Amino acid sequence: MPMPDPQSVTSPQNDPGETDHPAEDRAHRGEDLAALLERLLAEAPDRTQKDLAGAAGISYPTLNAWMNRTRGTSRVAPETLRALVDAFRHWGVGVTPKEMFEAAGRPVPGRTDEEREGRLLTLYRQLPENKQRDLIKFAEAMLRDAAAAVQVSRVS
């Protein structure tokens, strides 16, 4: 029996050289927003497009147009894509912002101010009290340095 051509064999695994995407990564290559939303809705039992639109704060006709590929997705606001991620996560469906942004053909932005502040607060709360005071002093010194740098740049 002849061996199949290795170029024509498909596998759910990613390229072996990829280190930041393990073989079990849920992302599907080339999956557009419609395909991603369809797949995620299938993982959310008893949820509909109307449920998703309501949970994400977008109109049903807009979501339906994305799902039917009759409206482009390259200009979908980052907040809307994050709201879709939040809705699916609330329903227990695992999806990352990266998956959503890539499916919409958008660059993945950094964390939001709220996420960065939450991370900082989490770290702060884990510190002993004396280190919390040190962190506050350090932050105040950074603010003074930043204000001084602005003053110098205005004078120059």
C-alpha positions in Angstrom: 0.0 0.0 0.0 1.6 3.4 -1.0 2.2 6.0 1.6 0.1 9.2 1.3 1.8 12.4 0.2 2.9 14.2 3.5 1.9 17.5 2.0 -1.7 16.3 1.6 -2.1 14.8 5.1 -4.1 17.0 7.4 -3.6 17.1 11.1 -5.1 19.1 14.0 -1.6 19.9 15.2 0.2 23.2 14.5 3.5 23.4 12.8 6.2 21.7 14.9 8.3 24.9 15.0 5.5 26.9 16.6 6.3 27.3 20.3 3.6 29.8 21.4 0.8 27.7 20.1 0.7 24.2 21.6 -0.8 21.4 19.4 -4.0 21.5 21.4 -4.5 25.2 20.7 -8.2 25.8 19.9 -7.5 28.3 17.2 -8.4 27.1 13.7 -6.2 28.5 10.9 -8.0 30.7 8.5 -11.1 30.8 10.7 -13.0 34.0 10.0 -15.3 35.7 12.5 -18.4 34.0 11.2 -16.8 30.6 11.5 -15.5 31.3 15.0 -18.9 32.6 16.2 -20.7 29.6 14.7 -18.3 27.2 16.4 -18.5 29.0 19.8 -22.3 29.2 19.6 -22.4 25.4 19.0 -20.4 25.0 22.3 -23.0 27.1 24.2 -26.1 24.8 24.5 -29.4 26.5 24.2 -27.8 29.9 23.2 -28.8 31.7 20.0 -27.5 34.5 17.9 -30.1 36.7 19.6 -28.8 35.7 23.0 -25.3 36.5 21.9 -26.2 39.9 20.5 -28.0 40.8 23.7 -25.2 39.6 25.9 -22.5 41.5 23.9 -24.6 44.7 23.6 -24.9 44.6 19.8 -27.9 44.5 17.5 -29.1 41.2 16.3 -29.1 42.4 12.6 -25.5 43.3 12.9 -24.4 40.0 14.4 -26.5 38.1 11.9 -24.9 40.0 9.0 -21.4 39.0 10.4 -22.5 35.4 10.7 -23.9 35.4 7.1 -20.8 37.3 5.9 -22.9 40.1 4.4 -21.2 42.7 6.4 -17.4 43.1 6.8 -15.7 42.7 10.2 -12.5 44.7 9.7 -14.0 47.7 11.4 -15.6 46.0 14.4 -14.7 48.0 17.5 -12.2 46.3 19.9 -14.8 46.8 22.7 -17.3 44.8 20.7 -14.9 42.0 20.1 -14.0 41.9 23.9 -17.8 42.0 24.7 -18.2 38.9 22.5 -15.4 37.1 24.3 -16.9 38.1 27.7 -20.3 36.8 26.7 -18.9 33.4 25.7 -16.8 33.2 28.8 -19.8 34.0 30.9 -21.6 31.0 29.3 -18.6 28.7 30.1 -17.3 28.7 26.5 -13.5 29.1 26.4 -12.3 31.7 23.9 -9.4 34.2 24.0 -9.4 37.8 22.9 -6.6 36.8 20.5 -8.8 34.2 18.8 -11.6 36.8 18.4 -9.4 39.6 17.1 -7.6 37.3 14.7 -10.8 35.9 13.3 -12.0 39.5 12.7 -8.8 40.3 10.9 -7.8 42.8 13.5 -4.5 43.3 15.3 -4.7 42.1 18.9 -4.5 45.2 21.2 -2.7 45.2 24.5 -4.6 44.9 27.8 -7.2 47.5 28.6 -6.5 50.1 31.3 -9.0 48.2 33.5 -7.1 44.9 33.0 -3.8 46.6 33.8 -5.2 48.2 36.9 -6.7 45.0 38.1 -3.4 43.2 37.6 -1.6 45.9 39.6 -4.1 45.7 42.4 -3.9 41.9 42.5 -0.1 42.1 42.8 -0.3 44.9 45.4 -2.7 42.9 47.6 -0.3 40.0 47.6 2.6 42.0 49.0 3.2 42.3 52.8 2.2 45.7 54.2 5.8 47.1 54.4 6.3 46.2 50.7 2.9 47.9 49.8 4.2 51.1 51.4 7.5 50.8 49.4 5.5 50.3 46.2 3.5 53.5 46.9 6.6 55.5 47.5 8.2 54.1 44.3 5.0 55.0 42.3 5.0 58.5 43.8 8.7 58.9 42.8 8.0 57.7 39.3 5.2 60.4 39.0 7.6 63.1 40.2 10.2 62.0 37.7 7.6 61.9 34.9 6.3 65.4 35.8 9.9 66.7 35.9 10.6 65.2 32.5 7.5 67.0 31.0 8.7 70.3 32.5 12.2 69.9 31.0 10.7 69.0 27.6 8.5 72.2 27.7 11.5 74.4 28.5 13.6 72.9 25.7 
